[in-house]
């Protein structure tokens, strides 16, 4: 009865699955872009179960995996998430599967990508088996999982603002201009508290995810907390065992160690990032990480800054070029709003690049969020050349914000 109850709860207020058609033979030119609202299909695009029979679900053959057939087996509740820095061994997975109270497990890959100034959780899965852990309205839609298998992304409709698609229906996973762009194949509800979006394992490999570093655990017959300690004994103290019902409700499980596994071109600057949430919006990264990654240094125009040590050389070079080109007056040091801020984005439990010391905010007064801003465009081009993304180019603009999108080493 507990499993049915969980499924019913998940369905309350859920948005119907919406899928997007992809033109057969033209994966780079989808038939339509994502709708502004997940509750209705875009013009010319079928809703779940209504795809035109003459259209191929394979939108991206280079990232396609084997197509799933009809769903088989039991629908599982999603009660616990085990997250490790490394691949979970088959032996540990087998031990967890055999624990009393565990009714199902699904091994996946999980990482966080930087999208417009915030880290967004994405999972890479086997579409044919993961679907049994999705809410039933997604699990029973063959087209959703065919599209994921065909190289597209499924986004939870409640999280689509975290992954804004362009006019052609593509989401860029990362802040670099040439970061991987994945077409949105479906807006489909995902397990509460797990992730904003789902791709297949081929995309996970291209994004640099650690394969199989996470495990979803179902404990349909008993309360999840009864198996947390037995699981922790199997995986060791370095892995995080989180209750997904708590994550869905509060944004994180305060009883579990928090880990950010970042993929992309700045992953080298972040490394193994473990932190504690303090309950007031701030976080406390592991002292060893702070001592090895965060430094205070002198840079032109701004003076003393506290940032990630990897970013300091290119920040210094960008600001020096601003000075050399006679544009120092375009940056007001009194309106520098900092670099390293160990805290969540306001009113969320999401990290920004400031939590890693890889972003700076400049000229705050005239460059507020959601505005065009007053940032000098030559200054912007200088920062971009030195490996920074400018927030003024985002869908929801943040023109004071510059974040590192690649590592550039001055000659």
Residue, then its C-alpha position, 0 to 999 in steps of 0.5 A: x500500500x505504501x508504494x501506491x500511496x507514494x505514486x498517488x502523492x507524486x501525481x497530485x498537481x503533476x503536469x502532463x507529459x509533453x513531448x516534442x517532435x524531432x524531424x526524421x533525418x534532420x536532428x539539428x532542425x527539430x520540428x518545434x521548440x519547447x513551449x513556454x508552458x509545460x501544460x500544453x503541446x507546442x504547435x505541431x508537436x504531439x503530446x505523449x502517445x500521439x507521435x506521428x507514426x512516420x516520424x523517427x524518435x532518433x533525433x541524435x543518432x550519434x548519441x542514441x542507445x538501444x530503443x526500449x520496448x514496452x515497460x515491464x516489471x513493477x513501478x518502484x518508489x524512489x526513497x533513497x539516493x546513494x551518491x559517490x565520487x566514484x563508480x559504485x562497485x557491482x559487489x556493493x550494488x548487489x549487497x544493497x539489493x539484498x538488504x532487508x527492506x530494499x525492494x529495488x535499485x537502479x544504478x545511474x550517473x549523476x553530476x551537476x552542470x553550470x547553466x546560467x549561473x547555477x548548478x543543475x543536477x542531471x542524471x544519465x540513465x538506461x531508459x529501459x530500466x530507469x523508467x520504472x522508478x519515474x512517476x507513473x505518468x512518465x513511466x508509462x509513456x513509451x515515447x518519452x523513453x524512446x526520445x531519451x534513448x534517441x539522444x534527447x533530454x527529458x526535463x521535469x516540467x517543474x524545473x524547466x526554468x533551470x534549463x532554459x531552451x533556445x528557440x530551436x529547443x536545445x539546452x546548452x549544458x555548461x557556460x562555455x559557448x561550445x558546451x554540449x547542446x542537447x535537444x529537449x525531447x520531453x517535459x516529463x515528471x521525474x522522481x521528486x528530489x532527484x534531478x532536473x533532467x535525464x539523458x542517456x549514458x552516451x550523453x553522460x559519457x560526453x559530459x564527463x560524468x562518472x559512470x554509475x556513481x549513484x544508486x536509487x533505492x526503493x524501500x516500499x515495504x518499510x520506512x527508508x530511514x531503517x536501511x540508511x545505516x545498513x547501506x552506509x556500512x556497505x558504501x562507506x563514509x565517503x558516500x552520501x546516503x540521502x532520503x529523497x522525500x526529505x530532499x523533495x520537501x526541503x531541497x536537501x537532506x540535512x542528515x547526509x553529507x552534501x557533495x557537488x560533483x561538477x562536470x564541464x571545463x571548470x571541474x578542475x577548479x572545483x575538484x571534490x567539493x563536500x560541504x555542510x548546509x548551515x540552515x541560514x542559506x550559507x554553507x561550510x565547505x570542507x576545510x581541506x577544500x578551502x585551504x587547497x582552492x581559495x586564496x586572497x590575491x591582488x589584482x588590477x583595479x579591484x585590489x584584494x580579491x578572494x577567489x579560486x586559485x585557478x581563476x586568479x591568473x586569468x582574472x588578473x590578466x583580464x583586468x590588466x588588459x582593461x587597464x592597458x586599453x584605457x578602460x579602467x574607469x569602466x569598472x568601479x572598484x567600489x561596486x565590486x560585490x565579491x567572488x567567493x561566497x559559500x552560500x546557496x543562491x537566494x531562496x534555493x538550495x542550489x549552488x552558484x559558481x560563487x560558492x567555488x570562487x569562480x565568479x565575480x560581480x562588477x558594477x552592481x548598481x547599474x547591472x541588476x538581474x533581469x536588466x540589459x545593464x550598463x556594462x561596457x561591451x568592450x570590457x565584456x569582450x575582454x573578459x570573454x577572451x580570457x575565459x569568462x561567460x557574461x551573465x548579460x547574455x543569459x535568458x534571465x540576465x545577470x549583467x554584473x556577473x562574470x564566471x569562468x567557463x574555461x581555464x586560460x593560462x596567460x603566456 
